[in-house]
Amino acid sequence: MRFRPAVKDDLDRLLGCVVDEPISWAHPERLLSYVESRNYGYDRIWLATDDDTDDILARAVWWSFPDGARPLALDCLYVHPSVGDRVGVAADLLRHAHAAFGRAPEYHVFVPNGWRGDPAATAAVGWRWEAAGRAGLTEELERLRYAWTAGDAPVPEPPDRLVFRGEEDDEVFVEAFRRVAAGSLDFATRQALRTMDPVEQAREDVRDCASMRGERSWWRLAYDKGGDLVGVALPSANDAGPVVGYLGVVPEQRGHGYVDDLLAEITRFHAERGVQRIVADTDSGNVPMARAFERGGYRNFAIRLVLSADPAAP
Ligand SMILES: CC(C)(COP(=O)(O)OP(=O)(O)OC[C@H]1O[C@@H](n2cnc3c(N)ncnc32)[C@H](O)[C@@H]1OP(=O)(O)O)[C@@H](O)C(=O)NCCC(=O)NCCS
C-alpha cells in the first residue's frame, strides 16, 4: 500500500469513492465545488493506493480557506469496503498526512440528532473515531448546531439596555476578545489558552473571524448605558450562508442575560438584510450559550463532533 497526496489526474477516481453510511462526507458535488473554490486542494487530499493497480483504498479530504496556508479541518474519511483493517489503514493514512502537514487538523463529523441511538450512525462514527484517535486526535467534543429561520421565529426588537458600536481598529477587538475569553466554557478557547498567551490567542481568533465570509464592518462592540464594555457581537457568514459568528460577554458583566441582547442584535442584523436562515454552533458544555439560542428562537437541528489533538501533547 502506498500513501500519497492526490494529483489532478486522480479526479475521476476520487469522484468514484462512495460513502453510504449516515455521516458527512465529500460527495461528488461537494468535492467538485470545493476543488473549484479551492477550499479543497489536491495536496490536501491524501490517498492510500494499491501498490499494483493504484486503485484508491482509502481517502482523507481536508478543508481550508481558499487562500489558507494550512488545512483546517478533516472533512471526509473513506475506506474501500474491500479493506479488512479499515481502522488501521485510515489511521496510517492520517498519520502520513499529518507528518506532511506538520500538524494534525481537527476532524469535523456531522451527524443527526439522536445519533447515539442509531446503530448505523454509531458504527459510522465509531471506526472513524478510533482511527482518528490512533492518529493523535484524542480530544472529543460535541457541538450543537442551531438554526434561526425567518417566519418560524420572530425578529427580535433592538436591545435597549446596550449601545452597539462598530470599531475599525482590530487591536480594540483583540483586547475585547481577550477579556471575553477569560472563564469561557468554550472548549477550543480553553484548549488554546492552555498553551498560548491570552493576547496571542485573541489575535488569532480575530484573524480567523476576519477570514470568514462576513464583512468586517458588521462587527460590533456592546456597551452598557454607563459606557462600560459588555461584550462583542460579530454576525458573519461561511460557505454555507449567514452565521451568528462570535459573541461573548466580559466576565464582570456575566449573569445579567446580556447574552440574549448580543444574540438578538446579531439575529436582527441578519434578518434586516433579508436573511432567511442563520446557523450557529456551540459546545454542548456551553450551557449558558445553548440556553440563549433556545430562548432566541434557534432550533437544534444536528450535531457536529470535533476530534482534535491535545495541544499540550508532545
Ligand atoms: C456564553 C456567555 C456569552 C453567556 O453570557 P451571560 O450574559 O453571562 O449569560 P447569562 O446571563 O444567561 O448566564 C446564565 C447563567 O450562566 C452563568 N454563566 C455565564 N457564563 C458563564 C461562564 N463562562 N462560566 C460559568 N458560568 C457562566 C451566569 O453567571 C448565570 O448564572 P446564574 O443563573 O446562576 O446567575 C458568556 O459565558 C461568554 O461570554 N462566554 C465566553 C464566550 C463564549 O463562550 N461565546 C459563545 C461561543 S459559541
The ligand as an SDF file (V2000), in Angstrom:
LIG
                    3D

 48 50  0  0  0  0  0  0  0  0999 V2000
  -21.8110   32.3310   26.9500 C   0  0  0  0  0  0  0  0  0  0  0  0
  -21.8300   33.7410   27.5370 C   0  0  0  0  0  0  0  0  0  0  0  0
  -21.9530   34.7430   26.4110 C   0  0  0  0  0  0  0  0  0  0  0  0
  -23.0390   33.8490   28.4830 C   0  0  0  0  0  0  0  0  0  0  0  0
  -23.1870   35.1940   28.8700 O   0  0  0  0  0  0  0  0  0  0  0  0
  -24.1170   35.7320   30.0600 P   0  0  0  0  0  0  0  0  0  0  0  0
  -24.7060   37.0090   29.5760 O   0  0  0  0  0  0  0  0  0  0  0  0
  -23.3920   35.7500   31.3290 O   0  0  0  0  0  0  0  0  0  0  0  0
  -25.2600   34.5990   30.1310 O   0  0  0  0  0  0  0  0  0  0  0  0
  -26.4380   34.5110   31.2250 P   0  0  0  0  0  0  0  0  0  0  0  0
  -26.5820   35.8200   31.9320 O   0  0  0  0  0  0  0  0  0  0  0  0
  -27.6270   33.9770   30.5140 O   0  0  0  0  0  0  0  0  0  0  0  0
  -25.9080   33.4030   32.2380 O   0  0  0  0  0  0  0  0  0  0  0  0
  -26.7250   32.3690   32.7460 C   0  0  0  0  0  0  0  0  0  0  0  0
  -26.0030   31.7450   33.9320 C   0  0  0  0  0  0  0  0  0  0  0  0
  -24.7670   31.1530   33.4900 O   0  0  0  0  0  0  0  0  0  0  0  0
  -23.6790   31.7080   34.2300 C   0  0  0  0  0  0  0  0  0  0  0  0
  -22.5290   31.8560   33.3060 N   0  0  0  0  0  0  0  0  0  0  0  0
  -22.4710   32.6070   32.2050 C   0  0  0  0  0  0  0  0  0  0  0  0
  -21.2700   32.4900   31.6320 N   0  0  0  0  0  0  0  0  0  0  0  0
  -20.5460   31.6520   32.4210 C   0  0  0  0  0  0  0  0  0  0  0  0
  -19.2110   31.1540   32.3540 C   0  0  0  0  0  0  0  0  0  0  0  0
  -18.3900   31.4880   31.3530 N   0  0  0  0  0  0  0  0  0  0  0  0
  -18.8040   30.3180   33.3200 N   0  0  0  0  0  0  0  0  0  0  0  0
  -19.6450   29.9370   34.3360 C   0  0  0  0  0  0  0  0  0  0  0  0
  -20.9260   30.3890   34.4340 N   0  0  0  0  0  0  0  0  0  0  0  0
  -21.3650   31.2500   33.4860 C   0  0  0  0  0  0  0  0  0  0  0  0
  -24.1690   33.0470   34.6970 C   0  0  0  0  0  0  0  0  0  0  0  0
  -23.4290   33.5230   35.7960 O   0  0  0  0  0  0  0  0  0  0  0  0
  -25.6010   32.7470   35.0180 C   0  0  0  0  0  0  0  0  0  0  0  0
  -25.6500   32.0750   36.2450 O   0  0  0  0  0  0  0  0  0  0  0  0
  -26.9070   32.2860   37.2530 P   0  0  0  0  0  0  0  0  0  0  0  0
  -28.0970   31.7570   36.5270 O   0  0  0  0  0  0  0  0  0  0  0  0
  -26.5140   31.4680   38.4350 O   0  0  0  0  0  0  0  0  0  0  0  0
  -26.9700   33.7430   37.5050 O   0  0  0  0  0  0  0  0  0  0  0  0
  -20.5460   34.0270   28.3340 C   0  0  0  0  0  0  0  0  0  0  0  0
  -20.2800   32.9530   29.1980 O   0  0  0  0  0  0  0  0  0  0  0  0
  -19.3090   34.2200   27.4940 C   0  0  0  0  0  0  0  0  0  0  0  0
  -19.0410   35.3030   27.0100 O   0  0  0  0  0  0  0  0  0  0  0  0
  -18.5050   33.1780   27.3180 N   0  0  0  0  0  0  0  0  0  0  0  0
  -17.2680   33.2410   26.5570 C   0  0  0  0  0  0  0  0  0  0  0  0
  -17.5380   33.3510   25.0510 C   0  0  0  0  0  0  0  0  0  0  0  0
  -18.4570   32.2590   24.5560 C   0  0  0  0  0  0  0  0  0  0  0  0
  -18.4860   31.1440   25.0340 O   0  0  0  0  0  0  0  0  0  0  0  0
  -19.1950   32.6060   23.4950 N   0  0  0  0  0  0  0  0  0  0  0  0
  -20.0600   31.6770   22.8030 C   0  0  0  0  0  0  0  0  0  0  0  0
  -19.2290   30.9550   21.7770 C   0  0  0  0  0  0  0  0  0  0  0  0
  -20.2720   29.9780   20.7310 S   0  0  0  0  0  0  0  0  0  0  0  0
  1  2  1  0
  2  3  1  0
  2  4  1  0
  2 36  1  0
  4  5  1  0
  5  6  1  0
  6  7  2  0
  6  8  1  0
  6  9  1  0
  9 10  1  0
 10 11  2  0
 10 12  1  0
 10 13  1  0
 13 14  1  0
 14 15  1  0
 15 16  1  0
 15 30  1  0
 16 17  1  0
 17 18  1  0
 17 28  1  0
 18 19  1  0
 18 27  1  0
 19 20  2  0
 20 21  1  0
 21 22  1  0
 21 27  2  0
 22 23  1  0
 22 24  2  0
 24 25  1  0
 25 26  2  0
 26 27  1  0
 28 29  1  0
 28 30  1  0
 30 31  1  0
 31 32  1  0
 32 33  2  0
 32 34  1  0
 32 35  1  0
 36 37  1  0
 36 38  1  0
 38 39  2  0
 38 40  1  0
 40 41  1  0
 41 42  1  0
 42 43  1  0
 43 44  2  0
 43 45  1  0
 45 46  1  0
 46 47  1  0
 47 48  1  0
M  END
$$$$
